Amino acid sequence: MDHDARRLGVEEELLLVDPDDGRPLGLAAPVREAGEDLDGEMRAEQVETGSTPHDDADALAHDLLTRRRDAAEAAASQGAAVAGLATSPVGPDPLRPPPGRYGRILERFGPIASEQLTNGQHVHVEIASREEGVGVLDRIGPWLPVLRAISANSPFWRGDDTGHASYRSLVWARWPSAGPTPVFGGPEAYEASVAAMIATGTVLDEGMVYFDARLAASYPTVEVRVADVAGEVEEAVVVALLARALVETAARGWAAGEPPTSAPVEALRLAHWRAARSGCVPGHDTEAGLLVDPRTGRPAEAGAVVHALLEHVADALGPDAARVRAGCAQVLAGATGAARQRRVFTEAGGHTGNGTRAVALDAAARCAPRP
């Protein structure tokens, strides 16, 4: 495999909203019928798109934009719009029990499942073998909280500002099968862990093994699952390129026989919480703007940690380096999804005006702009 051109694909979960008041609309079934290559999730207020594999960043961007526009047209035909929101700023209606597998999940997990109106970006990066894939998983864990912070796009939950930059991360973490993983050492140990989880009878199947990064069941890829869905395509592309560079860097380390530099799962969970809390810019607490530095396991200023990530993957970014650095510079300058949502909320009058409605409609307008 040419390690400078690993193919990658992106899955995006998008929120269906009312184009007038921004409330979530449970129209996934008719929207999927009206569109092409749209998938569904547990809640009827969301649809999923998935790109084809690409090795070129511009091709990936074009693919994602095309799929967002197709989803927007299908939604518009049913009286809805699509928005790149990782959580809904407007509270949804109660969940109607879905049929089939999702219905069984809801019956077993109750509110953990029924409240999962969250939208993520999943990045699939090509691997040469499962051995290489597990070698990657064993080495990227400490850096995934930084990717979570960069992508943070979910400060609101059911009409309120949570004080978190990525509240989706906290909602998702309620699943007992979600979160970071230890060092496995090889595919046999990875597969044994998955089998042990399924043997408990708690999760329904391998699809419910919600690791922050995992070996994909149906593709020869590592699937990185920590990112919030992006407000705009270019933001999604930057996250995807960083994920690919992390995988490539880890694969090179594995091939060279370098030992994993992972951290204890307990510490990784705390690093993810810190990333979800403040993201990459100051937020609502006295320790805002801090992330856990993967090199030391100690808190450090977010800008320094993001620059450490860029240095860590510099050799793997190749021709995408300028694009990724520009995207990260915008994030560190305050142009994050979470910051934009809060700004739109305030400018629209906050709780005394139409703040949450404005957030949803702004996101819908930016999700799939026409040429």
N, C-alpha and C positions, 0 to 999 in steps of 0.2 A: 504493500500500500504506500502511496506517496503521502507522507505525513504532513506535507505542506498544503495538501488539498483534501483533507478529510471532508466528506460530504456531511451536511447537517440538514435537519428539517425542524420545523417549528409548529407546534400545536398551540392555538390560541382559543381560550374560552371567552366569549363575548356576552355581554348583558343585553337582553331585550328590554327596551324601555318605551314608555308612551311618549311620542314626540311632542306632546303638549305639556304634560306635567312631570315627566321624568320618572314616574313610578314603574317598577318592574312589571312586565307583561308576560303571562304564562302562555306564550304562543309558539313554543318551539316546534311542535308537531306540524302545524301548517306552514311555518317558515321553512322548515327542512324540506317539506314537499315542494315548496315554491322555488327553492334554491338548488344548487349543485354542490355535491361533496360536503354537505353540512352534517355534522354529527350532533348527538344530544348528550346531555348530562342528567344528573339526578333531578334537577329542578327544571321545570318547563320555562323558566325565565332566562335560560341561557342556551347558546348554541356553540359548537366548536368547529373551528377550521383547522386544516392541516396542510402544510406545504408539501411539495415533493422534495426529494433530496437535492441539495445544491452544494457546489464547492465555491461558488462566487457570491460575494455579498450583495452586489447589485441585483443579481438574478433572484436571490432570496427576498430582497426588498420588494421587487416587482411582483413576485408571487404572493407575498403577504398582502400587499396593497390590493391586488386583484381579488384575492379571496375575501378581504374585508368589504370591498365594493360589491361583490356578488352577494355576500350575506346582507349588506345594507339594502340592496335592491329587493331581495327576497323578503326581508322584514318589512320594507315599505309597502310591498304588495299586500301585506296583512295588517297594515295600520300600525306598524312598530318601527323602531330604529334600533341600531346596534351601537353599543358604547364599550370602549376599552376601560372598564372599571373593574377593579379586583374585588370590591364589595359595593353594594348598592347604597348610595347616600340616602335614598328614600326607602323606608321599611316596606318589605314585600307583603303580599297577602299570605295567609297560611298555606302550607304545602298540601296539595292534594296527593294522596298516596299514588305513586307511579306503579305501573305494572311490572311484572317480571323481576329481574335481578335487583333493580333499584328499590322495588317495593319490599323485597326481602331484607335488604340492607336497612331500610327505614324501620321495618318491624323490629329488627334486632337492636339497632343503635339509637332509636328514638330521637331526641332533640339534637344529638351530635350529627345525625344525618339530616333531619328536617331543616336545620338552620344553616346547612352548607350551601348558601348562595354565595359562592366565592369563585373567582375566575383567575386562573393562573396561565403562565406561559411555560410550556414544557419543551425543552430543547433536546433533540436526539442527535447525537454525534457518532459517526461511524467508528467501529472498532474492527480489528482484524480477527479477534478471537475472544472467547469468554475469558481466557486467561489474561489477555491484555485488559479486557473490560474490568475485571476485578482488581487488577493492578492499578487501574485508574481510580476506581472507587476508594481504594485504600489510601489514596494520596490527595484527593481533592477536597475531602471533608472540611478541613479548617478554613478553606477559602470560600465555601458556599455561603456563609453568612454575609460576606462582603457583596456577593452577587445579589443576595436578598435585599441588602440595604440600597444598592444602586437602583434596583427595580421598584422600590417601594411606591405603591400607588393605591393605598386603601386606608385613608385616615378615618373615614366615616363608617358608622354601623348603625342602621336603623334610625337614622335621623340625627345622630349625635357624633361629635368629634371625639374619638376614643383616646386622643393623646398619643396614638401610635402612628407611625408612618406606614406600616404594613399590618393592619389589623387582620387582614386575611390570613397571615401567618399564624396568628394566635387561634383563630377559629379552626384552621386546618389542623393545628397541633392537637386538637381534642381527639382525633382518631387514635386509638391505641396502637395502630400499626404505622404511625407516621413518625418521621424524625430522622436524625443522623444515625450513622451506622459505625460499628467498630471496624478495626482492621480485620479482614477475613483471611488474607494470606493466599487464597486460591479459590477457584470456582467450586470446588467440593464443599468448602466451608460455607460459601455464600449459599449454595443450593441447599445445604443442610439447615441453614438458618431459616430460609424460606419454607422448607418442608416442615420444620418445627412449628413455625407460626401457623401454618395451615392445619397442622395436626391438633392444635388446641381447640379447633372448632369455632374459634372466635371470628376470624375473617372467612368470607365465603370462598375465596379463591385467590390465585396469585395476583390478580388485578387489584386486590385490596392491600397488597404489600406496598405501603405508601412511603417508602424510603425517600429522603431528600434527593438522592440519586440512586438509580438502580439499573440493572441490566433489563433492557426491554424484552418482553416475552415474545414478541412477534417480529422483531427486527434485529439485525446485528449492530446494535447501538447501545451506548450509555445514554440514559434519559435523565437529564438534570431538571428537577421539578420545583426549585425553590422560588422562582421569580413570580411576582405579580404580573398579570397581563398588562401590557403597556398601553398608554394612552394613544401613542402614535407609532407608526411602523418603524421609523428610524430608531426610536428607543428600543423596540423589540430586536432590531438587527444588532445593535450594540451589545445587548445582553447575550444574544445568541453567539456572536463572535467571541465574546469573553468566555462563554461556556466551552466553545470549541478550543480556544487557546488553553484553557485549564486542562481539558482532556488530553490535548496534544502534549503539553508539558509533563503531565503525569505519566503518559504512555512512554515518553522518552526516558523518564526517570526509572520506570519499571524495567524497560528494556536494558538499561545500563546497570541494573542490579542495585540501584540506590534504595536504601530502606525507606519505608513509609514514614511520613512526618505527621501522621494524624494525631489527634488529641483525644482524651477520654470523652466518651459520649456525654457524660454529665457536663463537661466544660463546653462541648459543642452546643448543647441545648441552650446554655446561658448565652453563648455568643450569638446564636440565632435570635434569642429574645432581645438582646441589645440591638441587633440590626433591625428587628421589626419595630422596636420602640422609637428610635430616633432617626433611622435611615442615615442619610449622609449629610444632613444639615440640622442646625439647632431646632429643637422641638419644644416640648412642654415640661421638661424636668431639668434639674440643676446639672445633670450629667449629659445633657444633650450634645450631639455632635461627636460622641465617642463610639468607637467600635472596638471589638476585641482583635488585637493584632495576631494573626495566625502564626507569626514568627516567634512571639513571646508568650502568648496566652494572656496578655495583660491589656487593659484599656489603653487606647491611643486615639489621637484626634483622627476623625474620619478621613480627612484629606490625606494624611500620612498613610493610612491603611489602604486607601484606594490606590495611591501611587505605589505602594508595596505590591499590590496585586498586578498593576501594570508592569512593574519591573520583573515580577515572577514569571509572567507569560510573554515577555517582550520578544523572545526568539521565536515563539510560536505564532505571533500575530502577523508576521510577514507584511504583505502589502496592505493589510487592514489596520495597521498600527495607527496611522494618522486619524482614521475614521473613529476608532475606538477611543483614542485619547481625547478627541474633540467631544465625543459624547460624554465621557467621564468628566471633562472640564465643565460642561454645562450642568451636570448633576451637582458637582461641588460648588458651582456658582449659585445654586438654589433652584435650578430648573428641573425639579423632580415632579413626578406625578402627584405625590402627596401635597407638595407645596402649592402646586397649581390649583388643586381642588380646594385647599383652604383659602387661597386668594380669591377664587371665584365665589366661594361661599360668603366671604366677608363683603366683597364688593356688591353682592346681591342683597345685602341686608341681614345676613346670618339667620338666626332663628326668628327674628322679628320680621323678616322679609321672605324672599323666596330662595333662600340659600341653597338648600339641598336640591331643589328643582333645577336651579341654575347650574349646579355641578353636573348633574346627570345630562342636561341638554348640551352643555359645553363639551362634555366627553363624546356625546353622540355626534356633534358637529365635526369633531376632530378625528373620529375613528376611521372614517372612510371618505375623505374629501374627494370631490369630483375634479377632474383635470380642467 
